[in-house]
Amino acid sequence: QVQLVESGGGLVQFGGSLRLSCTASGIPFRGYAMGWYRQAPGKQRELVAHITSGGSTGYAESVKGRFTISRDDAKNTVYLHMNSLKPEDTAVYYCNANPPRTWGLGDYWGQGTQVIVSS
């Protein structure tokens, strides 16, 4: 059974920091690209950051320079380090595991973790 379990969300003040974690089980984690998405109330889910199986990263313009995605394949875990948080970062953050296209498999989602940034 595949599980992605996020943790680390919470309430933080403007300018503060949080680290989100997502631990996967039931998949060959090393082969998966991993991503963090977020969804604010009334808005569509958006990609925040992603990291390939080889460690290449990409970020949404709105978080560049503030957020850092990393992975520890030995722990089957992907992290999102969030600094200089703003109220507009308030959202539910979701972890996504995306397999190579050649595997012909679907992707997986975690249950989400709430981040609230107070002004």
Biopython code that builds the backbone (N, CA, C, O; Angstrom):
import numpy as np
from Bio.PDB.StructureBuilder import StructureBuilder

atoms = [
    (1, "GLN", "N", (0.839, -1.183, 0.000)),
    (1, "GLN", "CA", (0.000, 0.000, 0.000)),
    (1, "GLN", "C", (0.884, 1.246, 0.000)),
    (1, "GLN", "O", (1.810, 1.370, 0.801)),
    (2, "VAL", "N", (0.578, 2.158, -0.909)),
    (2, "VAL", "CA", (1.369, 3.373, -1.026)),
    (2, "VAL", "C", (0.855, 4.426, -0.051)),
    (2, "VAL", "O", (-0.347, 4.677, 0.041)),
    (3, "GLN", "N", (1.782, 5.030, 0.667)),
    (3, "GLN", "CA", (1.419, 6.116, 1.567)),
    (3, "GLN", "C", (2.427, 7.243, 1.452)),
    (3, "GLN", "O", (3.636, 7.018, 1.394)),
    (4, "LEU", "N", (1.905, 8.458, 1.421)),
    (4, "LEU", "CA", (2.728, 9.657, 1.536)),
    (4, "LEU", "C", (2.205, 10.402, 2.754)),
    (4, "LEU", "O", (1.042, 10.805, 2.791)),
    (5, "VAL", "N", (3.052, 10.583, 3.736)),
    (5, "VAL", "CA", (2.622, 11.195, 4.989)),
    (5, "VAL", "C", (3.382, 12.499, 5.194)),
    (5, "VAL", "O", (4.598, 12.515, 5.382)),
    (6, "GLU", "N", (2.616, 13.599, 5.150)),
    (6, "GLU", "CA", (3.224, 14.918, 5.360)),
    (6, "GLU", "C", (3.174, 15.316, 6.825)),
    (6, "GLU", "O", (2.301, 14.878, 7.573)),
    (7, "SER", "N", (4.112, 16.140, 7.216)),
    (7, "SER", "CA", (4.125, 16.692, 8.564)),
    (7, "SER", "C", (4.884, 18.012, 8.547)),
    (7, "SER", "O", (5.563, 18.346, 7.577)),
    (8, "GLY", "N", (4.752, 18.757, 9.645)),
    (8, "GLY", "CA", (5.521, 19.983, 9.789)),
    (8, "GLY", "C", (4.741, 21.267, 9.589)),
    (8, "GLY", "O", (5.278, 22.356, 9.793)),
    (9, "GLY", "N", (3.488, 21.158, 9.196)),
    (9, "GLY", "CA", (2.696, 22.365, 9.033)),
    (9, "GLY", "C", (2.346, 22.982, 10.372)),
    (9, "GLY", "O", (2.610, 22.411, 11.430)),
    (10, "GLY", "N", (1.745, 24.160, 10.304)),
    (10, "GLY", "CA", (1.351, 24.821, 11.533)),
    (10, "GLY", "C", (1.133, 26.298, 11.326)),
    (10, "GLY", "O", (1.049, 26.786, 10.199)),
    (11, "LEU", "N", (1.042, 27.003, 12.447)),
    (11, "LEU", "CA", (0.845, 28.443, 12.448)),
    (11, "LEU", "C", (2.176, 29.130, 12.703)),
    (11, "LEU", "O", (2.889, 28.795, 13.649)),
    (12, "VAL", "N", (2.507, 30.097, 11.848)),
    (12, "VAL", "CA", (3.777, 30.806, 11.968)),
    (12, "VAL", "C", (3.531, 32.274, 11.655)),
    (12, "VAL", "O", (2.622, 32.617, 10.900)),
    (13, "GLN", "N", (4.341, 33.122, 12.235)),
    (13, "GLN", "CA", (4.205, 34.557, 11.989)),
    (13, "GLN", "C", (4.881, 34.958, 10.686)),
    (13, "GLN", "O", (5.751, 34.253, 10.174)),
    (14, "PHE", "N", (4.461, 36.102, 10.163)),
    (14, "PHE", "CA", (5.080, 36.691, 8.980)),
    (14, "PHE", "C", (6.590, 36.738, 9.172)),
    (14, "PHE", "O", (7.083, 37.179, 10.210)),
    (15, "GLY", "N", (7.323, 36.273, 8.147)),
    (15, "GLY", "CA", (8.768, 36.258, 8.204)),
    (15, "GLY", "C", (9.366, 35.024, 8.839)),
    (15, "GLY", "O", (10.587, 34.864, 8.851)),
    (16, "GLY", "N", (8.535, 34.158, 9.364)),
    (16, "GLY", "CA", (9.017, 32.954, 10.027)),
    (16, "GLY", "C", (9.364, 31.835, 9.064)),
    (16, "GLY", "O", (9.312, 31.996, 7.844)),
    (17, "SER", "N", (9.720, 30.699, 9.643)),
    (17, "SER", "CA", (10.150, 29.548, 8.858)),
    (17, "SER", "C", (9.433, 28.289, 9.313)),
    (17, "SER", "O", (9.007, 28.167, 10.462)),
    (18, "LEU", "N", (9.314, 27.368, 8.388)),
    (18, "LEU", "CA", (8.801, 26.031, 8.675)),
    (18, "LEU", "C", (9.529, 25.052, 7.786)),
    (18, "LEU", "O", (10.030, 25.411, 6.720)),
    (19, "ARG", "N", (9.585, 23.807, 8.235)),
    (19, "ARG", "CA", (10.081, 22.734, 7.388)),
    (19, "ARG", "C", (9.018, 21.657, 7.295)),
    (19, "ARG", "O", (8.616, 21.074, 8.301)),
    (20, "LEU", "N", (8.570, 21.401, 6.080)),
    (20, "LEU", "CA", (7.624, 20.326, 5.828)),
    (20, "LEU", "C", (8.391, 19.069, 5.449)),
    (20, "LEU", "O", (9.436, 19.122, 4.801)),
    (21, "SER", "N", (7.840, 17.937, 5.875)),
    (21, "SER", "CA", (8.418, 16.633, 5.536)),
    (21, "SER", "C", (7.338, 15.768, 4.912)),
    (21, "SER", "O", (6.159, 15.883, 5.246)),
    (22, "CYS", "N", (7.751, 14.916, 4.016)),
    (22, "CYS", "CA", (6.848, 13.941, 3.408)),
    (22, "CYS", "C", (7.607, 12.626, 3.306)),
    (22, "CYS", "O", (8.608, 12.526, 2.596)),
    (23, "THR", "N", (7.122, 11.629, 4.018)),
    (23, "THR", "CA", (7.760, 10.318, 4.011)),
    (23, "THR", "C", (6.890, 9.343, 3.240)),
    (23, "THR", "O", (5.692, 9.215, 3.490)),
    (24, "ALA", "N", (7.522, 8.659, 2.297)),
    (24, "ALA", "CA", (6.811, 7.741, 1.412)),
    (24, "ALA", "C", (7.066, 6.296, 1.818)),
    (24, "ALA", "O", (8.138, 5.953, 2.318)),
    (25, "SER", "N", (6.075, 5.470, 1.596)),
    (25, "SER", "CA", (6.230, 4.029, 1.768)),
    (25, "SER", "C", (5.460, 3.335, 0.660)),
    (25, "SER", "O", (4.481, 3.870, 0.139)),
    (26, "GLY", "N", (5.911, 2.134, 0.305)),
    (26, "GLY", "CA", (5.221, 1.364, -0.717)),
    (26, "GLY", "C", (5.612, 1.680, -2.144)),
    (26, "GLY", "O", (5.024, 1.132, -3.077)),
    (27, "ILE", "N", (6.596, 2.554, -2.339)),
    (27, "ILE", "CA", (7.090, 2.875, -3.676)),
    (27, "ILE", "C", (8.613, 2.855, -3.664)),
    (27, "ILE", "O", (9.236, 3.060, -2.622)),
    (28, "PRO", "N", (9.211, 2.607, -4.832)),
    (28, "PRO", "CA", (10.678, 2.726, -4.933)),
    (28, "PRO", "C", (11.049, 4.201, -5.012)),
    (28, "PRO", "O", (11.215, 4.757, -6.097)),
    (29, "PHE", "N", (11.175, 4.816, -3.858)),
    (29, "PHE", "CA", (11.260, 6.275, -3.733)),
    (29, "PHE", "C", (12.344, 6.880, -4.623)),
    (29, "PHE", "O", (12.143, 7.942, -5.212)),
    (30, "ARG", "N", (13.491, 6.208, -4.719)),
    (30, "ARG", "CA", (14.624, 6.785, -5.462)),
    (30, "ARG", "C", (14.281, 7.085, -6.914)),
    (30, "ARG", "O", (14.861, 7.988, -7.516)),
    (31, "GLY", "N", (13.340, 6.334, -7.480)),
    (31, "GLY", "CA", (13.017, 6.505, -8.890)),
    (31, "GLY", "C", (11.985, 7.576, -9.167)),
    (31, "GLY", "O", (11.726, 7.906, -10.325)),
    (32, "TYR", "N", (11.393, 8.121, -8.118)),
    (32, "TYR", "CA", (10.290, 9.064, -8.273)),
    (32, "TYR", "C", (10.764, 10.507, -8.223)),
    (32, "TYR", "O", (11.620, 10.865, -7.413)),
    (33, "ALA", "N", (10.201, 11.327, -9.094)),
    (33, "ALA", "CA", (10.285, 12.769, -8.907)),
    (33, "ALA", "C", (9.268, 13.147, -7.831)),
    (33, "ALA", "O", (8.177, 12.580, -7.760)),
    (34, "MET", "N", (9.641, 14.101, -7.007)),
    (34, "MET", "CA", (8.776, 14.496, -5.898)),
    (34, "MET", "C", (8.431, 15.975, -6.017)),
    (34, "MET", "O", (9.240, 16.781, -6.475)),
    (35, "GLY", "N", (7.244, 16.307, -5.605)),
    (35, "GLY", "CA", (6.833, 17.702, -5.676)),
    (35, "GLY", "C", (6.027, 18.119, -4.466)),
    (35, "GLY", "O", (5.401, 17.303, -3.789)),
    (36, "TRP", "N", (6.063, 19.410, -4.218)),
    (36, "TRP", "CA", (5.184, 20.018, -3.222)),
    (36, "TRP", "C", (4.231, 20.958, -3.957)),
    (36, "TRP", "O", (4.644, 21.812, -4.742)),
    (37, "TYR", "N", (2.959, 20.772, -3.677)),
    (37, "TYR", "CA", (1.910, 21.613, -4.219)),
    (37, "TYR", "C", (1.217, 22.293, -3.043)),
    (37, "TYR", "O", (1.360, 21.881, -1.892)),
    (38, "ARG", "N", (0.467, 23.340, -3.361)),
    (38, "ARG", "CA", (-0.337, 23.974, -2.319)),
    (38, "ARG", "C", (-1.662, 24.433, -2.911)),
    (38, "ARG", "O", (-1.786, 24.710, -4.103)),
    (39, "GLN", "N", (-2.644, 24.500, -2.021)),
    (39, "GLN", "CA", (-3.960, 24.969, -2.429)),
    (39, "GLN", "C", (-4.513, 25.880, -1.343)),
    (39, "GLN", "O", (-4.738, 25.460, -0.208)),
    (40, "ALA", "N", (-4.723, 27.117, -1.712)),
    (40, "ALA", "CA", (-5.320, 28.095, -0.813)),
    (40, "ALA", "C", (-6.837, 28.076, -1.006)),
    (40, "ALA", "O", (-7.321, 27.652, -2.055)),
    (41, "PRO", "N", (-7.583, 28.527, -0.010)),
    (41, "PRO", "CA", (-9.047, 28.539, -0.136)),
    (41, "PRO", "C", (-9.500, 29.306, -1.367)),
    (41, "PRO", "O", (-9.083, 30.441, -1.595)),
    (42, "GLY", "N", (-10.363, 28.669, -2.163)),
    (42, "GLY", "CA", (-10.894, 29.320, -3.343)),
    (42, "GLY", "C", (-9.964, 29.380, -4.527)),
    (42, "GLY", "O", (-10.282, 29.998, -5.543)),
    (43, "LYS", "N", (-8.811, 28.739, -4.406)),
    (43, "LYS", "CA", (-7.837, 28.771, -5.508)),
    (43, "LYS", "C", (-7.511, 27.363, -5.964)),
    (43, "LYS", "O", (-7.758, 26.385, -5.257)),
    (44, "GLN", "N", (-6.947, 27.282, -7.168)),
    (44, "GLN", "CA", (-6.533, 25.991, -7.693)),
    (44, "GLN", "C", (-5.228, 25.534, -7.046)),
    (44, "GLN", "O", (-4.426, 26.339, -6.573)),
    (45, "ARG", "N", (-5.048, 24.243, -7.043)),
    (45, "ARG", "CA", (-3.790, 23.687, -6.541)),
    (45, "ARG", "C", (-2.668, 24.102, -7.487)),
    (45, "ARG", "O", (-2.823, 24.057, -8.707)),
    (46, "GLU", "N", (-1.542, 24.506, -6.913)),
    (46, "GLU", "CA", (-0.418, 24.958, -7.723)),
    (46, "GLU", "C", (0.865, 24.262, -7.287)),
    (46, "GLU", "O", (1.042, 23.913, -6.119)),
    (47, "LEU", "N", (1.755, 24.070, -8.261)),
    (47, "LEU", "CA", (3.052, 23.482, -7.975)),
    (47, "LEU", "C", (3.941, 24.530, -7.318)),
    (47, "LEU", "O", (4.086, 25.642, -7.827)),
    (48, "VAL", "N", (4.526, 24.172, -6.199)),
    (48, "VAL", "CA", (5.410, 25.068, -5.465)),
    (48, "VAL", "C", (6.871, 24.767, -5.775)),
    (48, "VAL", "O", (7.659, 25.667, -6.064)),
    (49, "ALA", "N", (7.214, 23.487, -5.709)),
    (49, "ALA", "CA", (8.598, 23.078, -5.940)),
    (49, "ALA", "C", (8.621, 21.616, -6.336)),
    (49, "ALA", "O", (7.743, 20.842, -5.954)),
    (50, "HIS", "N", (9.632, 21.246, -7.103)),
    (50, "HIS", "CA", (9.779, 19.845, -7.460)),
    (50, "HIS", "C", (11.252, 19.482, -7.477)),
    (50, "HIS", "O", (12.126, 20.338, -7.614)),
    (51, "ILE", "N", (11.500, 18.189, -7.335)),
    (51, "ILE", "CA", (12.860, 17.675, -7.369)),
    (51, "ILE", "C", (12.836, 16.344, -8.108)),
    (51, "ILE", "O", (12.021, 15.471, -7.812)),
    (52, "THR", "N", (13.734, 16.203, -9.068)),
    (52, "THR", "CA", (13.784, 14.968, -9.846)),
    (52, "THR", "C", (14.487, 13.865, -9.063)),
    (52, "THR", "O", (15.045, 14.103, -7.991)),
    (53, "SER", "N", (14.451, 12.678, -9.608)),
    (53, "SER", "CA", (15.158, 11.571, -8.971)),
    (53, "SER", "C", (16.658, 11.832, -8.932)),
    (53, "SER", "O", (17.366, 11.306, -8.072)),
    (54, "GLY", "N", (17.137, 12.644, -9.865)),
    (54, "GLY", "CA", (18.552, 12.969, -9.904)),
    (54, "GLY", "C", (18.937, 14.176, -9.062)),
    (54, "GLY", "O", (20.115, 14.514, -8.947)),
    (55, "GLY", "N", (17.925, 14.829, -8.467)),
    (55, "GLY", "CA", (18.208, 15.946, -7.584)),
    (55, "GLY", "C", (18.063, 17.330, -8.197)),
    (55, "GLY", "O", (18.322, 18.328, -7.524)),
    (56, "SER", "N", (17.655, 17.413, -9.458)),
    (56, "SER", "CA", (17.419, 18.725, -10.058)),
    (56, "SER", "C", (16.138, 19.316, -9.480)),
    (56, "SER", "O", (15.160, 18.609, -9.239)),
    (57, "THR", "N", (16.167, 20.619, -9.267)),
    (57, "THR", "CA", (15.029, 21.271, -8.601)),
    (57, "THR", "C", (14.435, 22.378, -9.460)),
    (57, "THR", "O", (15.088, 22.914, -10.355)),
    (58, "GLY", "N", (13.191, 22.704, -9.169)),
    (58, "GLY", "CA", (12.516, 23.809, -9.812)),
    (58, "GLY", "C", (11.522, 24.425, -8.849)),
    (58, "GLY", "O", (11.002, 23.746, -7.963)),
    (59, "TYR", "N", (11.256, 25.712, -9.021)),
    (59, "TYR", "CA", (10.408, 26.438, -8.078)),
    (59, "TYR", "C", (9.434, 27.366, -8.803)),
    (59, "TYR", "O", (9.710, 27.866, -9.894)),
    (60, "ALA", "N", (8.301, 27.576, -8.168)),
    (60, "ALA", "CA", (7.398, 28.618, -8.620)),
    (60, "ALA", "C", (8.059, 29.964, -8.374)),
    (60, "ALA", "O", (8.816, 30.134, -7.419)),
    (61, "GLU", "N", (7.764, 30.914, -9.245)),
    (61, "GLU", "CA", (8.379, 32.237, -9.115)),
    (61, "GLU", "C", (8.082, 32.862, -7.756)),
    (61, "GLU", "O", (8.914, 33.575, -7.196)),
    (62, "SER", "N", (6.908, 32.592, -7.240)),
    (62, "SER", "CA", (6.480, 33.225, -6.000)),
    (62, "SER", "C", (7.268, 32.762, -4.777)),
    (62, "SER", "O", (7.216, 33.404, -3.728)),
    (63, "VAL", "N", (8.000, 31.646, -4.903)),
    (63, "VAL", "CA", (8.731, 31.130, -3.739)),
    (63, "VAL", "C", (10.235, 31.063, -3.964)),
    (63, "VAL", "O", (10.980, 30.700, -3.054)),
    (64, "LYS", "N", (10.688, 31.404, -5.158)),
    (64, "LYS", "CA", (12.123, 31.360, -5.442)),
    (64, "LYS", "C", (12.893, 32.228, -4.460)),
    (64, "LYS", "O", (12.512, 33.362, -4.169)),
    (65, "GLY", "N", (13.975, 31.671, -3.962)),
    (65, "GLY", "CA", (14.800, 32.399, -3.015)),
    (65, "GLY", "C", (14.333, 32.283, -1.576)),
    (65, "GLY", "O", (15.053, 32.674, -0.657)),
    (66, "ARG", "N", (13.131, 31.748, -1.370)),
    (66, "ARG", "CA", (12.595, 31.613, -0.004)),
    (66, "ARG", "C", (12.419, 30.152, 0.386)),
    (66, "ARG", "O", (12.624, 29.791, 1.544)),
    (67, "PHE", "N", (12.044, 29.316, -0.562)),
    (67, "PHE", "CA", (11.784, 27.901, -0.295)),
    (67, "PHE", "C", (12.886, 27.050, -0.913)),
    (67, "PHE", "O", (13.444, 27.397, -1.954)),
    (68, "THR", "N", (13.188, 25.943, -0.266)),
    (68, "THR", "CA", (14.162, 24.989, -0.778)),
    (68, "THR", "C", (13.607, 23.584, -0.635)),
    (68, "THR", "O", (13.180, 23.179, 0.446)),
    (69, "ILE", "N", (13.616, 22.848, -1.733)),
    (69, "ILE", "CA", (13.183, 21.448, -1.699)),
    (69, "ILE", "C", (14.424, 20.566, -1.672)),
    (69, "ILE", "O", (15.420, 20.852, -2.337)),
    (70, "SER", "N", (14.349, 19.496, -0.897)),
    (70, "SER", "CA", (15.462, 18.551, -0.843)),
    (70, "SER", "C", (14.889, 17.157, -0.602)),
    (70, "SER", "O", (13.723, 17.005, -0.239)),
    (71, "ARG", "N", (15.722, 16.153, -0.809)),
    (71, "ARG", "CA", (15.264, 14.783, -0.606)),
    (71, "ARG", "C", (16.366, 13.981, 0.050)),
    (71, "ARG", "O", (17.554, 14.231, -0.155)),
    (72, "ASP", "N", (15.946, 13.013, 0.843)),
    (72, "ASP", "CA", (16.853, 12.058, 1.466)),
    (72, "ASP", "C", (16.352, 10.679, 1.060)),
    (72, "ASP", "O", (15.409, 10.156, 1.655)),
    (73, "ASP", "N", (16.975, 10.099, 0.059)),
    (73, "ASP", "CA", (16.505, 8.828, -0.454)),
    (73, "ASP", "C", (16.674, 7.697, 0.563)),
    (73, "ASP", "O", (15.927, 6.720, 0.527)),
    (74, "ALA", "N", (17.636, 7.819, 1.456)),
    (74, "ALA", "CA", (17.838, 6.796, 2.477)),
    (74, "ALA", "C", (16.664, 6.751, 3.457)),
    (74, "ALA", "O", (16.386, 5.721, 4.071)),
    (75, "LYS", "N", (15.980, 7.899, 3.588)),
    (75, "LYS", "CA", (14.840, 7.992, 4.509)),
    (75, "LYS", "C", (13.500, 8.041, 3.773)),
    (75, "LYS", "O", (12.454, 8.197, 4.402)),
    (76, "ASN", "N", (13.528, 7.910, 2.448)),
    (76, "ASN", "CA", (12.298, 7.993, 1.650)),
    (76, "ASN", "C", (11.526, 9.276, 1.959)),
    (76, "ASN", "O", (10.298, 9.262, 2.056)),
    (77, "THR", "N", (12.238, 10.359, 2.110)),
    (77, "THR", "CA", (11.620, 11.596, 2.566)),
    (77, "THR", "C", (12.029, 12.774, 1.686)),
    (77, "THR", "O", (13.178, 12.898, 1.263)),
    (78, "VAL", "N", (11.054, 13.626, 1.431)),
    (78, "VAL", "CA", (11.297, 14.882, 0.738)),
    (78, "VAL", "C", (10.913, 16.007, 1.695)),
    (78, "VAL", "O", (9.951, 15.897, 2.455)),
    (79, "TYR", "N", (11.682, 17.081, 1.640)),
    (79, "TYR", "CA", (11.489, 18.209, 2.546)),
    (79, "TYR", "C", (11.184, 19.480, 1.766)),
    (79, "TYR", "O", (11.562, 19.621, 0.603)),
    (80, "LEU", "N", (10.506, 20.386, 2.418)),
    (80, "LEU", "CA", (10.327, 21.729, 1.889)),
    (80, "LEU", "C", (10.678, 22.702, 3.012)),
    (80, "LEU", "O", (9.943, 22.848, 3.989)),
    (81, "HIS", "N", (11.815, 23.357, 2.843)),
    (81, "HIS", "CA", (12.246, 24.358, 3.813)),
    (81, "HIS", "C", (11.678, 25.698, 3.361)),
    (81, "HIS", "O", (11.948, 26.160, 2.252)),
    (82, "MET", "N", (10.893, 26.309, 4.229)),
    (82, "MET", "CA", (10.209, 27.553, 3.871)),
    (82, "MET", "C", (10.686, 28.665, 4.793)),
    (82, "MET", "O", (10.520, 28.594, 6.011)),
    (83, "ASN", "N", (11.277, 29.684, 4.201)),
    (83, "ASN", "CA", (11.759, 30.840, 4.949)),
    (83, "ASN", "C", (11.022, 32.099, 4.500)),
    (83, "ASN", "O", (10.373, 32.118, 3.454)),
    (84, "SER", "N", (11.135, 33.138, 5.302)),
    (84, "SER", "CA", (10.531, 34.438, 4.970)),
    (84, "SER", "C", (9.069, 34.274, 4.561)),
    (84, "SER", "O", (8.627, 34.806, 3.542)),
    (85, "LEU", "N", (8.344, 33.538, 5.364)),
    (85, "LEU", "CA", (6.957, 33.230, 5.020)),
    (85, "LEU", "C", (6.082, 34.471, 5.032)),
    (85, "LEU", "O", (6.268, 35.390, 5.831)),
    (86, "LYS", "N", (5.123, 34.464, 4.119)),
    (86, "LYS", "CA", (4.192, 35.568, 3.948)),
    (86, "LYS", "C", (2.770, 35.063, 4.129)),
    (86, "LYS", "O", (2.524, 33.866, 3.976)),
    (87, "PRO", "N", (1.838, 35.933, 4.447)),
    (87, "PRO", "CA", (0.439, 35.483, 4.569)),
    (87, "PRO", "C", (-0.071, 34.800, 3.301)),
    (87, "PRO", "O", (-0.907, 33.900, 3.380)),
    (88, "GLU", "N", (0.417, 35.212, 2.148)),
    (88, "GLU", "CA", (-0.035, 34.590, 0.897)),
    (88, "GLU", "C", (0.495, 33.178, 0.718)),
    (88, "GLU", "O", (0.093, 32.488, -0.218)),
    (89, "ASP", "N", (1.382, 32.734, 1.587)),
    (89, "ASP", "CA", (1.831, 31.347, 1.574)),
    (89, "ASP", "C", (0.858, 30.429, 2.322)),
    (89, "ASP", "O", (1.022, 29.209, 2.307)),
    (90, "THR", "N", (-0.133, 31.002, 2.962)),
    (90, "THR", "CA", (-1.124, 30.209, 3.685)),
    (90, "THR", "C", (-1.883, 29.296, 2.720)),
    (90, "THR", "O", (-2.464, 29.752, 1.735)),
    (91, "ALA", "N", (-1.863, 28.016, 3.020)),
    (91, "ALA", "CA", (-2.490, 27.023, 2.145)),
    (91, "ALA", "C", (-2.345, 25.650, 2.783)),
    (91, "ALA", "O", (-1.640, 25.474, 3.777)),
    (92, "VAL", "N", (-3.027, 24.691, 2.189)),
    (92, "VAL", "CA", (-2.746, 23.288, 2.486)),
    (92, "VAL", "C", (-1.664, 22.841, 1.514)),
    (92, "VAL", "O", (-1.787, 23.026, 0.303)),
    (93, "TYR", "N", (-0.615, 22.259, 2.049)),
    (93, "TYR", "CA", (0.520, 21.820, 1.246)),
    (93, "TYR", "C", (0.457, 20.300, 1.064)),
    (93, "TYR", "O", (0.300, 19.545, 2.024)),
    (94, "TYR", "N", (0.584, 19.883, -0.180)),
    (94, "TYR", "CA", (0.483, 18.472, -0.531)),
    (94, "TYR", "C", (1.783, 17.969, -1.136)),
    (94, "TYR", "O", (2.459, 18.671, -1.888)),
    (95, "CYS", "N", (2.106, 16.759, -0.791)),
    (95, "CYS", "CA", (3.265, 16.070, -1.351)),
    (95, "CYS", "C", (2.792, 15.205, -2.528)),
    (95, "CYS", "O", (1.726, 14.592, -2.470)),
    (96, "ASN", "N", (3.584, 15.168, -3.569)),
    (96, "ASN", "CA", (3.256, 14.368, -4.762)),
    (96, "ASN", "C", (4.454, 13.528, -5.162)),
    (96, "ASN", "O", (5.590, 14.001, -5.161)),
    (97, "ALA", "N", (4.186, 12.279, -5.503)),
    (97, "ALA", "CA", (5.220, 11.375, -6.014)),
    (97, "ALA", "C", (4.881, 11.034, -7.448)),
    (97, "ALA", "O", (3.814, 10.489, -7.727)),
    (98, "ASN", "N", (5.785, 11.353, -8.357)),
    (98, "ASN", "CA", (5.529, 11.213, -9.794)),
    (98, "ASN", "C", (6.534, 10.242, -10.404)),
    (98, "ASN", "O", (7.727, 10.542, -10.444)),
    (99, "PRO", "N", (6.077, 9.086, -10.881)),
    (99, "PRO", "CA", (7.012, 8.095, -11.417)),
    (99, "PRO", "C", (7.456, 8.467, -12.826)),
    (99, "PRO", "O", (6.824, 9.303, -13.472)),
    (100, "PRO", "N", (8.530, 7.860, -13.306)),
    (100, "PRO", "CA", (8.929, 8.062, -14.705)),
    (100, "PRO", "C", (7.811, 7.634, -15.647)),
    (100, "PRO", "O", (7.100, 6.670, -15.363)),
    (101, "ARG", "N", (7.651, 8.332, -16.756)),
    (101, "ARG", "CA", (6.583, 8.008, -17.709)),
    (101, "ARG", "C", (6.712, 6.598, -18.234)),
    (101, "ARG", "O", (5.711, 5.934, -18.507)),
    (102, "THR", "N", (7.937, 6.141, -18.376)),
    (102, "THR", "CA", (8.158, 4.797, -18.939)),
    (102, "THR", "C", (7.633, 3.691, -18.029)),
    (102, "THR", "O", (7.467, 2.556, -18.475)),
    (103, "TRP", "N", (7.370, 4.005, -16.757)),
    (103, "TRP", "CA", (6.837, 2.990, -15.860)),
    (103, "TRP", "C", (5.339, 2.767, -16.072)),
    (103, "TRP", "O", (4.800, 1.734, -15.676)),
    (104, "GLY", "N", (4.677, 3.731, -16.691)),
    (104, "GLY", "CA", (3.250, 3.576, -16.946)),
    (104, "GLY", "C", (2.400, 3.548, -15.689)),
    (104, "GLY", "O", (1.345, 2.913, -15.659)),
    (105, "LEU", "N", (2.857, 4.235, -14.653)),
    (105, "LEU", "CA", (2.128, 4.258, -13.393)),
    (105, "LEU", "C", (1.586, 5.653, -13.118)),
    (105, "LEU", "O", (2.084, 6.651, -13.640)),
    (106, "GLY", "N", (0.567, 5.693, -12.295)),
    (106, "GLY", "CA", (0.029, 6.982, -11.888)),
    (106, "GLY", "C", (0.828, 7.587, -10.758)),
    (106, "GLY", "O", (1.704, 6.942, -10.183)),
    (107, "ASP", "N", (0.520, 8.830, -10.446)),
    (107, "ASP", "CA", (1.234, 9.461, -9.349)),
    (107, "ASP", "C", (0.427, 9.322, -8.049)),
    (107, "ASP", "O", (-0.718, 8.870, -8.056)),
    (108, "TYR", "N", (1.038, 9.713, -6.963)),
    (108, "TYR", "CA", (0.436, 9.571, -5.644)),
    (108, "TYR", "C", (0.467, 10.905, -4.907)),
    (108, "TYR", "O", (1.329, 11.753, -5.140)),
    (109, "TRP", "N", (-0.514, 11.061, -4.001)),
    (109, "TRP", "CA", (-0.642, 12.287, -3.225)),
    (109, "TRP", "C", (-0.716, 11.980, -1.740)),
    (109, "TRP", "O", (-1.237, 10.944, -1.327)),
    (110, "GLY", "N", (-0.190, 12.888, -0.956)),
    (110, "GLY", "CA", (-0.377, 12.831, 0.479)),
    (110, "GLY", "C", (-1.692, 13.488, 0.864)),
    (110, "GLY", "O", (-2.436, 13.978, 0.015)),
    (111, "GLN", "N", (-1.959, 13.486, 2.159)),
    (111, "GLN", "CA", (-3.241, 13.998, 2.645)),
    (111, "GLN", "C", (-3.231, 15.505, 2.869)),
    (111, "GLN", "O", (-4.282, 16.121, 3.042)),
    (112, "GLY", "N", (-2.054, 16.086, 2.865)),
    (112, "GLY", "CA", (-1.946, 17.532, 3.023)),
    (112, "GLY", "C", (-1.625, 17.945, 4.438)),
    (112, "GLY", "O", (-1.996, 17.268, 5.397)),
    (113, "THR", "N", (-0.932, 19.062, 4.561)),
    (113, "THR", "CA", (-0.637, 19.646, 5.871)),
    (113, "THR", "C", (-0.873, 21.144, 5.779)),
    (113, "THR", "O", (-0.442, 21.798, 4.830)),
    (114, "GLN", "N", (-1.560, 21.674, 6.775)),
    (114, "GLN", "CA", (-1.975, 23.081, 6.744)),
    (114, "GLN", "C", (-0.833, 23.990, 7.198)),
    (114, "GLN", "O", (-0.172, 23.738, 8.205)),
    (115, "VAL", "N", (-0.626, 25.047, 6.426)),
    (115, "VAL", "CA", (0.309, 26.102, 6.815)),
    (115, "VAL", "C", (-0.470, 27.408, 6.885)),
    (115, "VAL", "O", (-1.140, 27.793, 5.927)),
    (116, "ILE", "N", (-0.380, 28.075, 8.006)),
    (116, "ILE", "CA", (-1.038, 29.368, 8.186)),
    (116, "ILE", "C", (0.008, 30.385, 8.603)),
    (116, "ILE", "O", (0.717, 30.200, 9.592)),
    (117, "VAL", "N", (0.093, 31.462, 7.834)),
    (117, "VAL", "CA", (1.045, 32.524, 8.131)),
    (117, "VAL", "C", (0.263, 33.758, 8.563)),
    (117, "VAL", "O", (-0.530, 34.303, 7.794)),
    (118, "SER", "N", (0.489, 34.186, 9.778)),
    (118, "SER", "CA", (-0.233, 35.349, 10.293)),
    (118, "SER", "C", (0.546, 36.624, 10.004)),
    (118, "SER", "O", (1.777, 36.634, 10.003)),
    (119, "SER", "N", (-0.188, 37.688, 9.761)),
    (119, "SER", "CA", (0.453, 38.964, 9.440)),
    (119, "SER", "C", (0.736, 39.772, 10.696)),
    (119, "SER", "O", (1.275, 40.876, 10.612)),
]
sb = StructureBuilder()
sb.init_structure("model")
sb.init_model(0)
sb.init_chain("A")
sb.init_seg("    ")
for serial, (resi, resn, name, xyz) in enumerate(atoms, 1):
    if name == "N":
        sb.init_residue(resn, " ", resi, " ")
    sb.init_atom(name, np.array(xyz, "f"), 0.0, 1.0, " ", f" {name:<3s}", serial, name[0])
structure = sb.get_structure()
